[in-house]
Amino acid sequence: MPGDVRSRILIVDDEREITEILSDLLSPDYDCVTCGSAEAALAYLRGNEFALVISDITMPGMSGLDMIPHAKELAPDTVVVMISGMQTVESAIGALRLAPSTI
């Protein structure tokens, strides 16, 4: 409907194909912004509001896990979801440890 404000999602992955696929899937219902690094994501979070951040865990430079505390400081109400093509228990445990204890 005209005038509806769509929730914004920030999609972060160093693999452009992944950000494009996720954006294509989500953009009919959400306003999607994509970037290729945690550093770029933090820059977006400094000046914009997002309801959700979907981020890869493993990226060159700052990892998605390293980004979480910075993202939560900049945007405490933004939900952060981590994804990864690497299936390791250590990554999952690391992400859970960074999640707020109130969830």
HELIX and SHEET records of a PDB file:
HELIX    1   1 ARG A   16  LEU A   26  1                                  11    
HELIX    2   2 ALA A   38  GLY A   47  1                                  10    
HELIX    3   3 GLY A   64  LEU A   74  1                                  11    
HELIX    4   4 VAL A   89  LEU A   98  1                                  10    
SHEET    1   A 4 ASP A  31  CYS A  35  0                                        
SHEET    2   A 4 ARG A   8  VAL A  12  1                                        
SHEET    3   A 4 LEU A  52  ASP A  56  1                                        
SHEET    4   A 4 VAL A  79  ILE A  83  1                                        
END                                                                             
